[in-house]
Amino acid sequence: MASELKTTEDGGLLEVSLSGKVVKEDYNTFVPVVDRAVAQHGKVRMLVVMHDFHRWTASAAREDTKFG
């Protein structure tokens, strides 16, 4: 997957750009960043931009369910 994760200067907004296919290992990178932002700010907003997005693999879908 090609992905990019950006945060605003105050950390209150996370922007995630996804393209291609999301796999389970992508969550190993993504989830800790979100967890840190929530721990630091209590609440964060997320904007997910999908461009040429194909799908989640089955294992990634399970990780997404746990994350959500």
N, CA, C and O atoms as a Tripos MOL2 file, in Angstrom:
@<TRIPOS>MOLECULE
protein
  272   271    68     0     0
PROTEIN
NO_CHARGES

@<TRIPOS>ATOM
      1 N           0.8390   -1.1740    0.0000 N.3       1 MET1
      2 CA          0.0000    0.0000    0.0000 C.3       1 MET1
      3 C           0.8830    1.2350    0.0000 C.2       1 MET1
      4 O           1.9320    1.2680    0.6430 O.2       1 MET1
      5 N           0.4620    2.2000   -0.6960 N.am      2 ALA2
      6 CA          1.0960    3.5070   -0.5980 C.3       2 ALA2
      7 C           0.2490    4.3110    0.3710 C.2       2 ALA2
      8 O          -0.9350    4.5420    0.1240 O.2       2 ALA2
      9 N           0.8420    4.7320    1.4560 N.am      3 SER3
     10 CA          0.0780    5.5030    2.4280 C.3       3 SER3
     11 C           0.9350    6.6300    2.9520 C.2       3 SER3
     12 O           2.1650    6.5990    2.8950 O.2       3 SER3
     13 N           0.2470    7.6120    3.4570 N.am      4 GLU4
     14 CA          0.9220    8.7530    4.0460 C.3       4 GLU4
     15 C           0.0860    9.1880    5.2330 C.2       4 GLU4
     16 O          -1.1410    9.2350    5.1470 O.2       4 GLU4
     17 N           0.7300    9.5000    6.3220 N.am      5 LEU5
     18 CA          0.0440    9.9290    7.5320 C.3       5 LEU5
     19 C           0.6100   11.2810    7.9260 C.2       5 LEU5
     20 O           1.8110   11.4200    8.1620 O.2       5 LEU5
     21 N          -0.2670   12.2770    7.9940 N.am      6 LYS6
     22 CA          0.1580   13.6250    8.3750 C.3       6 LYS6
     23 C          -0.6320   14.0500    9.6070 C.2       6 LYS6
     24 O          -1.7850   13.6580    9.7880 O.2       6 LYS6
     25 N           0.0000   14.8480   10.4400 N.am      7 THR7
     26 CA         -0.7100   15.4350   11.5770 C.3       7 THR7
     27 C          -0.6040   16.9450   11.4810 C.2       7 THR7
     28 O           0.3550   17.4770   10.9230 O.2       7 THR7
     29 N          -1.5940   17.6280   12.0260 N.am      8 THR8
     30 CA         -1.5250   19.0830   12.0710 C.3       8 THR8
     31 C          -0.5420   19.4720   13.1680 C.2       8 THR8
     32 O          -0.1410   18.6380   13.9800 O.2       8 THR8
     33 N          -0.1670   20.7130   13.1840 N.am      9 GLU9
     34 CA          0.8190   21.1800   14.1520 C.3       9 GLU9
     35 C           0.3640   20.9540   15.5900 C.2       9 GLU9
     36 O           1.1770   20.6180   16.4510 O.2       9 GLU9
     37 N          -0.9210   21.1350   15.8550 N.am     10 ASP10
     38 CA         -1.4100   20.9220   17.2190 C.3      10 ASP10
     39 C          -1.7730   19.4630   17.4770 C.2      10 ASP10
     40 O          -2.1240   19.1100   18.6030 O.2      10 ASP10
     41 N          -1.6950   18.6120   16.4590 N.am     11 GLY11
     42 CA         -1.9640   17.1840   16.6320 C.3      11 GLY11
     43 C          -3.4230   16.8150   16.6610 C.2      11 GLY11
     44 O          -3.7510   15.6420   16.8370 O.2      11 GLY11
     45 N          -4.3110   17.7700   16.4950 N.am     12 GLY12
     46 CA         -5.7390   17.4970   16.5930 C.3      12 GLY12
     47 C          -6.3690   16.9070   15.3560 C.2      12 GLY12
     48 O          -7.5250   16.4850   15.3970 O.2      12 GLY12
     49 N          -5.6420   16.8650   14.2580 N.am     13 LEU13
     50 CA         -6.1710   16.3000   13.0230 C.3      13 LEU13
     51 C          -5.1350   15.3650   12.4180 C.2      13 LEU13
     52 O          -3.9740   15.7370   12.2450 O.2      13 LEU13
     53 N          -5.5610   14.1570   12.0990 N.am     14 LEU14
     54 CA         -4.7120   13.2050   11.3880 C.3      14 LEU14
     55 C          -5.2720   13.0550    9.9900 C.2      14 LEU14
     56 O          -6.4630   12.7940    9.8170 O.2      14 LEU14
     57 N          -4.4260   13.2170    8.9990 N.am     15 GLU15
     58 CA         -4.8300   13.0230    7.6100 C.3      15 GLU15
     59 C          -4.1300   11.7730    7.0950 C.2      15 GLU15
     60 O          -2.9020   11.6880    7.1110 O.2      15 GLU15
     61 N          -4.9110   10.8140    6.6440 N.am     16 VAL16
     62 CA         -4.3900    9.5540    6.1410 C.3      16 VAL16
     63 C          -4.7310    9.4640    4.6630 C.2      16 VAL16
     64 O          -5.8960    9.5860    4.2820 O.2      16 VAL16
     65 N          -3.7230    9.2530    3.8320 N.am     17 SER17
     66 CA         -3.9400    9.0540    2.4010 C.3      17 SER17
     67 C          -3.6310    7.5940    2.0720 C.2      17 SER17
     68 O          -2.5500    7.0960    2.3830 O.2      17 SER17
     69 N          -4.5840    6.9160    1.4420 N.am     18 LEU18
     70 CA         -4.4270    5.5080    1.1020 C.3      18 LEU18
     71 C          -4.5600    5.3010   -0.3920 C.2      18 LEU18
     72 O          -5.3880    5.9330   -1.0490 O.2      18 LEU18
     73 N          -3.7380    4.4120   -0.9220 N.am     19 SER19
     74 CA         -3.9140    3.9710   -2.2930 C.3      19 SER19
     75 C          -3.4330    2.5320   -2.3890 C.2      19 SER19
     76 O          -2.6240    2.0840   -1.5770 O.2      19 SER19
     77 N          -3.9250    1.8230   -3.3650 N.am     20 GLY20
     78 CA         -3.5400    0.4290   -3.5270 C.3      20 GLY20
     79 C          -4.3020   -0.4730   -2.5840 C.2      20 GLY20
     80 O          -5.4930   -0.2680   -2.3500 O.2      20 GLY20
     81 N          -3.6280   -1.4680   -2.0420 N.am     21 LYS21
     82 CA         -4.2350   -2.4700   -1.1760 C.3      21 LYS21
     83 C          -3.6740   -2.3340    0.2370 C.2      21 LYS21
     84 O          -2.4580   -2.2670    0.4190 O.2      21 LYS21
     85 N          -4.5550   -2.2920    1.2370 N.am     22 VAL22
     86 CA         -4.1420   -2.2100    2.6310 C.3      22 VAL22
     87 C          -3.9400   -3.6250    3.1590 C.2      22 VAL22
     88 O          -4.8000   -4.4900    2.9940 O.2      22 VAL22
     89 N          -2.7870   -3.8530    3.8000 N.am     23 VAL23
     90 CA         -2.4770   -5.1570    4.3810 C.3      23 VAL23
     91 C          -2.3210   -5.0110    5.8860 C.2      23 VAL23
     92 O          -2.1850   -3.8990    6.3960 O.2      23 VAL23
     93 N          -2.3390   -6.1280    6.5910 N.am     24 LYS24
     94 CA         -2.2760   -6.1330    8.0540 C.3      24 LYS24
     95 C          -1.0780   -5.3440    8.5750 C.2      24 LYS24
     96 O          -1.2120   -4.6040    9.5500 O.2      24 LYS24
     97 N           0.0710   -5.4830    7.9580 N.am     25 GLU25
     98 CA          1.2870   -4.8180    8.4300 C.3      25 GLU25
     99 C           1.1720   -3.2950    8.4080 C.2      25 GLU25
    100 O           1.8680   -2.6140    9.1620 O.2      25 GLU25
    101 N           0.3100   -2.7570    7.5590 N.am     26 ASP26
    102 CA          0.1200   -1.3070    7.5230 C.3      26 ASP26
    103 C          -0.4040   -0.7870    8.8600 C.2      26 ASP26
    104 O          -0.1190    0.3460    9.2470 O.2      26 ASP26
    105 N          -1.1630   -1.6170    9.5550 N.am     27 TYR27
    106 CA         -1.6940   -1.2090   10.8520 C.3      27 TYR27
    107 C          -0.6040   -1.1160   11.9110 C.2      27 TYR27
    108 O          -0.7590   -0.3830   12.8880 O.2      27 TYR27
    109 N           0.4980   -1.8470   11.7340 N.am     28 ASN28
    110 CA          1.6110   -1.7520   12.6830 C.3      28 ASN28
    111 C           2.2230   -0.3580   12.6840 C.2      28 ASN28
    112 O           2.7820    0.0730   13.6920 O.2      28 ASN28
    113 N           2.1230    0.3360   11.5800 N.am     29 THR29
    114 CA          2.6220    1.6990   11.4690 C.3      29 THR29
    115 C           1.5580    2.7090   11.8730 C.2      29 THR29
    116 O           1.8330    3.6660   12.5980 O.2      29 THR29
    117 N           0.3600    2.4860   11.4030 N.am     30 PHE30
    118 CA         -0.7260    3.4430   11.5430 C.3      30 PHE30
    119 C          -1.2610    3.5370   12.9780 C.2      30 PHE30
    120 O          -1.3930    4.6390   13.5090 O.2      30 PHE30
    121 N          -1.5650    2.4190   13.6000 N.am     31 VAL31
    122 CA         -2.2230    2.4030   14.9110 C.3      31 VAL31
    123 C          -1.3940    3.0940   15.9990 C.2      31 VAL31
    124 O          -1.9610    3.8760   16.7630 O.2      31 VAL31
    125 N          -0.0850    2.8480   16.1110 N.am     32 PRO32
    126 CA          0.6790    3.5480   17.1520 C.3      32 PRO32
    127 C           0.6440    5.0730   17.0230 C.2      32 PRO32
    128 O           0.6320    5.7750   18.0340 O.2      32 PRO32
    129 N           0.6270    5.5840   15.8100 N.am     33 VAL33
    130 CA          0.5570    7.0390   15.6080 C.3      33 VAL33
    131 C          -0.7800    7.5660   16.1170 C.2      33 VAL33
    132 O          -0.8320    8.5900   16.7990 O.2      33 VAL33
    133 N          -1.8430    6.8740   15.7880 N.am     34 VAL34
    134 CA         -3.1700    7.2800   16.2530 C.3      34 VAL34
    135 C          -3.2490    7.1790   17.7740 C.2      34 VAL34
    136 O          -3.7440    8.0930   18.4340 O.2      34 VAL34
    137 N          -2.7690    6.0840   18.3220 N.am     35 ASP35
    138 CA         -2.7960    5.9060   19.7790 C.3      35 ASP35
    139 C          -2.0360    7.0180   20.4980 C.2      35 ASP35
    140 O          -2.5010    7.5230   21.5200 O.2      35 ASP35
    141 N          -0.8680    7.4070   19.9730 N.am     36 ARG36
    142 CA         -0.0910    8.5000   20.5880 C.3      36 ARG36
    143 C          -0.8610    9.8170   20.5320 C.2      36 ARG36
    144 O          -0.8900   10.5700   21.5050 O.2      36 ARG36
    145 N          -1.4800   10.0840   19.3940 N.am     37 ALA37
    146 CA         -2.2310   11.3340   19.2470 C.3      37 ALA37
    147 C          -3.4080   11.3730   20.2170 C.2      37 ALA37
    148 O          -3.6750   12.4110   20.8230 O.2      37 ALA37
    149 N          -4.1100   10.2600   20.3690 N.am     38 VAL38
    150 CA         -5.2400   10.2020   21.2960 C.3      38 VAL38
    151 C          -4.7510   10.3560   22.7360 C.2      38 VAL38
    152 O          -5.3670   11.0720   23.5250 O.2      38 VAL38
    153 N          -3.6570    9.6930   23.0790 N.am     39 ALA39
    154 CA         -3.1160    9.8040   24.4390 C.3      39 ALA39
    155 C          -2.6930   11.2380   24.7440 C.2      39 ALA39
    156 O          -2.8400   11.7150   25.8690 O.2      39 ALA39
    157 N          -2.1720   11.9100   23.7370 N.am     40 GLN40
    158 CA         -1.6650   13.2670   23.9270 C.3      40 GLN40
    159 C          -2.7830   14.3100   23.9280 C.2      40 GLN40
    160 O          -2.7350   15.2690   24.6970 O.2      40 GLN40
    161 N          -3.7900   14.1250   23.0670 N.am     41 HIS41
    162 CA         -4.8090   15.1580   22.8760 C.3      41 HIS41
    163 C          -6.1970   14.7570   23.3700 C.2      41 HIS41
    164 O          -7.1020   15.5910   23.4080 O.2      41 HIS41
    165 N          -6.3720   13.5090   23.7450 N.am     42 GLY42
    166 CA         -7.6760   13.0550   24.2070 C.3      42 GLY42
    167 C          -8.6110   12.7010   23.0750 C.2      42 GLY42
    168 O          -9.2100   11.6260   23.0630 O.2      42 GLY42
    169 N          -8.7330   13.5920   22.1420 N.am     43 LYS43
    170 CA         -9.5960   13.3870   20.9870 C.3      43 LYS43
    171 C          -8.8440   13.8660   19.7540 C.2      43 LYS43
    172 O          -8.1330   14.8700   19.8040 O.2      43 LYS43
    173 N          -9.0000   13.1550   18.6620 N.am     44 VAL44
    174 CA         -8.4360   13.6140   17.3910 C.3      44 VAL44
    175 C          -9.4790   13.4420   16.2990 C.2      44 VAL44
    176 O         -10.3700   12.5970   16.3900 O.2      44 VAL44
    177 N          -9.3460   14.2520   15.2800 N.am     45 ARG45
    178 CA        -10.1820   14.1180   14.0950 C.3      45 ARG45
    179 C          -9.3460   13.4260   13.0370 C.2      45 ARG45
    180 O          -8.1290   13.6070   12.9920 O.2      45 ARG45
    181 N          -9.9790   12.6420   12.1910 N.am     46 MET46
    182 CA         -9.2680   11.9410   11.1260 C.3      46 MET46
    183 C          -9.9370   12.2280    9.7910 C.2      46 MET46
    184 O         -11.1620   12.2140    9.6660 O.2      46 MET46
    185 N          -9.1040   12.4850    8.8080 N.am     47 LEU47
    186 CA         -9.5430   12.6230    7.4330 C.3      47 LEU47
    187 C          -8.8410   11.5290    6.6490 C.2      47 LEU47
    188 O          -7.6110   11.4940    6.5960 O.2      47 LEU47
    189 N          -9.6060   10.6410    6.0440 N.am     48 VAL48
    190 CA         -9.0310    9.5490    5.2620 C.3      48 VAL48
    191 C          -9.3220    9.8190    3.7940 C.2      48 VAL48
    192 O         -10.4790    9.9030    3.3810 O.2      48 VAL48
    193 N          -8.2540    9.9540    3.0110 N.am     49 VAL49
    194 CA         -8.3650   10.2140    1.5800 C.3      49 VAL49
    195 C          -7.9580    8.9460    0.8460 C.2      49 VAL49
    196 O          -6.8470    8.4460    1.0280 O.2      49 VAL49
    197 N          -8.8570    8.4250    0.0170 N.am     50 MET50
    198 CA         -8.5730    7.2010   -0.7350 C.3      50 MET50
    199 C          -8.4870    7.5430   -2.2130 C.2      50 MET50
    200 O          -9.4550    8.0080   -2.8150 O.2      50 MET50
    201 N          -7.3210    7.3070   -2.7860 N.am     51 HIS51
    202 CA         -7.0980    7.5620   -4.1980 C.3      51 HIS51
    203 C          -6.5790    6.2680   -4.8240 C.2      51 HIS51
    204 O          -5.5760    5.7210   -4.3660 O.2      51 HIS51
    205 N          -7.2340    5.7860   -5.8400 N.am     52 ASP52
    206 CA         -6.8610    4.5370   -6.4930 C.3      52 ASP52
    207 C          -6.7780    3.4020   -5.4620 C.2      52 ASP52
    208 O          -5.8910    2.5500   -5.5110 O.2      52 ASP52
    209 N          -7.7270    3.4260   -4.5380 N.am     53 PHE53
    210 CA         -7.7750    2.4390   -3.4620 C.3      53 PHE53
    211 C          -8.4290    1.1710   -3.9900 C.2      53 PHE53
    212 O          -9.4620    1.2340   -4.6560 O.2      53 PHE53
    213 N          -7.8320    0.0210   -3.6950 N.am     54 HIS54
    214 CA         -8.3590   -1.2430   -4.2100 C.3      54 HIS54
    215 C          -9.1470   -2.0010   -3.1600 C.2      54 HIS54
    216 O         -10.3030   -2.3570   -3.3890 O.2      54 HIS54
    217 N          -8.5380   -2.2540   -2.0120 N.am     55 ARG55
    218 CA         -9.2630   -2.9970   -0.9820 C.3      55 ARG55
    219 C          -8.3620   -3.2380    0.2210 C.2      55 ARG55
    220 O          -7.1670   -2.9410    0.2050 O.2      55 ARG55
    221 N          -8.9800   -3.7880    1.2680 N.am     56 TRP56
    222 CA         -8.2560   -4.3260    2.3990 C.3      56 TRP56
    223 C          -8.1140   -5.8240    2.1760 C.2      56 TRP56
    224 O          -9.0230   -6.4600    1.6440 O.2      56 TRP56
    225 N          -6.9810   -6.3930    2.5780 N.am     57 THR57
    226 CA         -6.8870   -7.8510    2.6030 C.3      57 THR57
    227 C          -7.7220   -8.3290    3.7910 C.2      57 THR57
    228 O          -8.0980   -7.5230    4.6420 O.2      57 THR57
    229 N          -8.0160   -9.6270    3.8570 N.am     58 ALA58
    230 CA         -8.8230  -10.1630    4.9570 C.3      58 ALA58
    231 C          -8.1640   -9.8830    6.3110 C.2      58 ALA58
    232 O          -8.8390   -9.4930    7.2630 O.2      58 ALA58
    233 N          -6.8470  -10.0820    6.3930 N.am     59 SER59
    234 CA         -6.1630   -9.8380    7.6720 C.3      59 SER59
    235 C          -6.1860   -8.3500    8.0280 C.2      59 SER59
    236 O          -6.2790   -8.0040    9.2050 O.2      59 SER59
    237 N          -6.1030   -7.4760    7.0400 N.am     60 ALA60
    238 CA         -6.1790   -6.0390    7.3060 C.3      60 ALA60
    239 C          -7.5810   -5.6520    7.7550 C.2      60 ALA60
    240 O          -7.7360   -4.7840    8.6140 O.2      60 ALA60
    241 N          -8.5890   -6.2730    7.1950 N.am     61 ALA61
    242 CA         -9.9720   -5.9960    7.6020 C.3      61 ALA61
    243 C         -10.1730   -6.3810    9.0670 C.2      61 ALA61
    244 O         -10.8650   -5.6720    9.7970 O.2      61 ALA61
    245 N          -9.5840   -7.4860    9.5030 N.am     62 ARG62
    246 CA         -9.6760   -7.8790   10.9180 C.3      62 ARG62
    247 C          -8.9870   -6.8340   11.7980 C.2      62 ARG62
    248 O          -9.5110   -6.4630   12.8480 O.2      62 ARG62
    249 N          -7.8130   -6.3600   11.3710 N.am     63 GLU63
    250 CA         -7.1070   -5.3280   12.1430 C.3      63 GLU63
    251 C          -7.9340   -4.0520   12.1990 C.2      63 GLU63
    252 O          -7.9650   -3.3780   13.2290 O.2      63 GLU63
    253 N          -8.6040   -3.7120   11.1000 N.am     64 ASP64
    254 CA         -9.4270   -2.5140   11.0630 C.3      64 ASP64
    255 C         -10.5950   -2.6400   12.0360 C.2      64 ASP64
    256 O         -10.9670   -1.6690   12.6950 O.2      64 ASP64
    257 N         -11.1630   -3.8200   12.1240 N.am     65 THR65
    258 CA        -12.2580   -4.0480   13.0580 C.3      65 THR65
    259 C         -11.7820   -3.8680   14.4990 C.2      65 THR65
    260 O         -12.4830   -3.2640   15.3110 O.2      65 THR65
    261 N         -10.5980   -4.3870   14.8200 N.am     66 LYS66
    262 CA        -10.0430   -4.2070   16.1700 C.3      66 LYS66
    263 C          -9.7440   -2.7400   16.4350 C.2      66 LYS66
    264 O          -9.9920   -2.2430   17.5330 O.2      66 LYS66
    265 N          -9.2080   -2.0410   15.4290 N.am     67 PHE67
    266 CA         -8.8470   -0.6410   15.5730 C.3      67 PHE67
    267 C         -10.0830    0.2150   15.7950 C.2      67 PHE67
    268 O         -10.1020    1.0810   16.6700 O.2      67 PHE67
    269 N         -11.1170   -0.0330   14.9950 N.am     68 GLY68
    270 CA        -12.3420    0.7650   15.0510 C.3      68 GLY68
    271 C         -13.0760    0.6010   16.3330 C.2      68 GLY68
    272 O         -14.1270    1.2120   16.5250 O.2      68 GLY68
@<TRIPOS>BOND
     1     1     2 1
     2     2     3 1
     3     3     4 2
     4     3     5 am
     5     5     6 1
     6     6     7 1
     7     7     8 2
     8     7     9 am
     9     9    10 1
    10    10    11 1
    11    11    12 2
    12    11    13 am
    13    13    14 1
    14    14    15 1
    15    15    16 2
    16    15    17 am
    17    17    18 1
    18    18    19 1
    19    19    20 2
    20    19    21 am
    21    21    22 1
    22    22    23 1
    23    23    24 2
    24    23    25 am
    25    25    26 1
    26    26    27 1
    27    27    28 2
    28    27    29 am
    29    29    30 1
    30    30    31 1
    31    31    32 2
    32    31    33 am
    33    33    34 1
    34    34    35 1
    35    35    36 2
    36    35    37 am
    37    37    38 1
    38    38    39 1
    39    39    40 2
    40    39    41 am
    41    41    42 1
    42    42    43 1
    43    43    44 2
    44    43    45 am
    45    45    46 1
    46    46    47 1
    47    47    48 2
    48    47    49 am
    49    49    50 1
    50    50    51 1
    51    51    52 2
    52    51    53 am
    53    53    54 1
    54    54    55 1
    55    55    56 2
    56    55    57 am
    57    57    58 1
    58    58    59 1
    59    59    60 2
    60    59    61 am
    61    61    62 1
    62    62    63 1
    63    63    64 2
    64    63    65 am
    65    65    66 1
    66    66    67 1
    67    67    68 2
    68    67    69 am
    69    69    70 1
    70    70    71 1
    71    71    72 2
    72    71    73 am
    73    73    74 1
    74    74    75 1
    75    75    76 2
    76    75    77 am
    77    77    78 1
    78    78    79 1
    79    79    80 2
    80    79    81 am
    81    81    82 1
    82    82    83 1
    83    83    84 2
    84    83    85 am
    85    85    86 1
    86    86    87 1
    87    87    88 2
    88    87    89 am
    89    89    90 1
    90    90    91 1
    91    91    92 2
    92    91    93 am
    93    93    94 1
    94    94    95 1
    95    95    96 2
    96    95    97 am
    97    97    98 1
    98    98    99 1
    99    99   100 2
   100    99   101 am
   101   101   102 1
   102   102   103 1
   103   103   104 2
   104   103   105 am
   105   105   106 1
   106   106   107 1
   107   107   108 2
   108   107   109 am
   109   109   110 1
   110   110   111 1
   111   111   112 2
   112   111   113 am
   113   113   114 1
   114   114   115 1
   115   115   116 2
   116   115   117 am
   117   117   118 1
   118   118   119 1
   119   119   120 2
   120   119   121 am
   121   121   122 1
   122   122   123 1
   123   123   124 2
   124   123   125 am
   125   125   126 1
   126   126   127 1
   127   127   128 2
   128   127   129 am
   129   129   130 1
   130   130   131 1
   131   131   132 2
   132   131   133 am
   133   133   134 1
   134   134   135 1
   135   135   136 2
   136   135   137 am
   137   137   138 1
   138   138   139 1
   139   139   140 2
   140   139   141 am
   141   141   142 1
   142   142   143 1
   143   143   144 2
   144   143   145 am
   145   145   146 1
   146   146   147 1
   147   147   148 2
   148   147   149 am
   149   149   150 1
   150   150   151 1
   151   151   152 2
   152   151   153 am
   153   153   154 1
   154   154   155 1
   155   155   156 2
   156   155   157 am
   157   157   158 1
   158   158   159 1
   159   159   160 2
   160   159   161 am
   161   161   162 1
   162   162   163 1
   163   163   164 2
   164   163   165 am
   165   165   166 1
   166   166   167 1
   167   167   168 2
   168   167   169 am
   169   169   170 1
   170   170   171 1
   171   171   172 2
   172   171   173 am
   173   173   174 1
   174   174   175 1
   175   175   176 2
   176   175   177 am
   177   177   178 1
   178   178   179 1
   179   179   180 2
   180   179   181 am
   181   181   182 1
   182   182   183 1
   183   183   184 2
   184   183   185 am
   185   185   186 1
   186   186   187 1
   187   187   188 2
   188   187   189 am
   189   189   190 1
   190   190   191 1
   191   191   192 2
   192   191   193 am
   193   193   194 1
   194   194   195 1
   195   195   196 2
   196   195   197 am
   197   197   198 1
   198   198   199 1
   199   199   200 2
   200   199   201 am
   201   201   202 1
   202   202   203 1
   203   203   204 2
   204   203   205 am
   205   205   206 1
   206   206   207 1
   207   207   208 2
   208   207   209 am
   209   209   210 1
   210   210   211 1
   211   211   212 2
   212   211   213 am
   213   213   214 1
   214   214   215 1
   215   215   216 2
   216   215   217 am
   217   217   218 1
   218   218   219 1
   219   219   220 2
   220   219   221 am
   221   221   222 1
   222   222   223 1
   223   223   224 2
   224   223   225 am
   225   225   226 1
   226   226   227 1
   227   227   228 2
   228   227   229 am
   229   229   230 1
   230   230   231 1
   231   231   232 2
   232   231   233 am
   233   233   234 1
   234   234   235 1
   235   235   236 2
   236   235   237 am
   237   237   238 1
   238   238   239 1
   239   239   240 2
   240   239   241 am
   241   241   242 1
   242   242   243 1
   243   243   244 2
   244   243   245 am
   245   245   246 1
   246   246   247 1
   247   247   248 2
   248   247   249 am
   249   249   250 1
   250   250   251 1
   251   251   252 2
   252   251   253 am
   253   253   254 1
   254   254   255 1
   255   255   256 2
   256   255   257 am
   257   257   258 1
   258   258   259 1
   259   259   260 2
   260   259   261 am
   261   261   262 1
   262   262   263 1
   263   263   264 2
   264   263   265 am
   265   265   266 1
   266   266   267 1
   267   267   268 2
   268   267   269 am
   269   269   270 1
   270   270   271 1
   271   271   272 2
@<TRIPOS>SUBSTRUCTURE
     1 MET1         2 RESIDUE 1 A MET
     2 ALA2         6 RESIDUE 1 A ALA
     3 SER3        10 RESIDUE 1 A SER
     4 GLU4        14 RESIDUE 1 A GLU
     5 LEU5        18 RESIDUE 1 A LEU
     6 LYS6        22 RESIDUE 1 A LYS
     7 THR7        26 RESIDUE 1 A THR
     8 THR8        30 RESIDUE 1 A THR
     9 GLU9        34 RESIDUE 1 A GLU
    10 ASP10       38 RESIDUE 1 A ASP
    11 GLY11       42 RESIDUE 1 A GLY
    12 GLY12       46 RESIDUE 1 A GLY
    13 LEU13       50 RESIDUE 1 A LEU
    14 LEU14       54 RESIDUE 1 A LEU
    15 GLU15       58 RESIDUE 1 A GLU
    16 VAL16       62 RESIDUE 1 A VAL
    17 SER17       66 RESIDUE 1 A SER
    18 LEU18       70 RESIDUE 1 A LEU
    19 SER19       74 RESIDUE 1 A SER
    20 GLY20       78 RESIDUE 1 A GLY
    21 LYS21       82 RESIDUE 1 A LYS
    22 VAL22       86 RESIDUE 1 A VAL
    23 VAL23       90 RESIDUE 1 A VAL
    24 LYS24       94 RESIDUE 1 A LYS
    25 GLU25       98 RESIDUE 1 A GLU
    26 ASP26      102 RESIDUE 1 A ASP
    27 TYR27      106 RESIDUE 1 A TYR
    28 ASN28      110 RESIDUE 1 A ASN
    29 THR29      114 RESIDUE 1 A THR
    30 PHE30      118 RESIDUE 1 A PHE
    31 VAL31      122 RESIDUE 1 A VAL
    32 PRO32      126 RESIDUE 1 A PRO
    33 VAL33      130 RESIDUE 1 A VAL
    34 VAL34      134 RESIDUE 1 A VAL
    35 ASP35      138 RESIDUE 1 A ASP
    36 ARG36      142 RESIDUE 1 A ARG
    37 ALA37      146 RESIDUE 1 A ALA
    38 VAL38      150 RESIDUE 1 A VAL
    39 ALA39      154 RESIDUE 1 A ALA
    40 GLN40      158 RESIDUE 1 A GLN
    41 HIS41      162 RESIDUE 1 A HIS
    42 GLY42      166 RESIDUE 1 A GLY
    43 LYS43      170 RESIDUE 1 A LYS
    44 VAL44      174 RESIDUE 1 A VAL
    45 ARG45      178 RESIDUE 1 A ARG
    46 MET46      182 RESIDUE 1 A MET
    47 LEU47      186 RESIDUE 1 A LEU
    48 VAL48      190 RESIDUE 1 A VAL
    49 VAL49      194 RESIDUE 1 A VAL
    50 MET50      198 RESIDUE 1 A MET
    51 HIS51      202 RESIDUE 1 A HIS
    52 ASP52      206 RESIDUE 1 A ASP
    53 PHE53      210 RESIDUE 1 A PHE
    54 HIS54      214 RESIDUE 1 A HIS
    55 ARG55      218 RESIDUE 1 A ARG
    56 TRP56      222 RESIDUE 1 A TRP
    57 THR57      226 RESIDUE 1 A THR
    58 ALA58      230 RESIDUE 1 A ALA
    59 SER59      234 RESIDUE 1 A SER
    60 ALA60      238 RESIDUE 1 A ALA
    61 ALA61      242 RESIDUE 1 A ALA
    62 ARG62      246 RESIDUE 1 A ARG
    63 GLU63      250 RESIDUE 1 A GLU
    64 ASP64      254 RESIDUE 1 A ASP
    65 THR65      258 RESIDUE 1 A THR
    66 LYS66      262 RESIDUE 1 A LYS
    67 PHE67      266 RESIDUE 1 A PHE
    68 GLY68      270 RESIDUE 1 A GLY
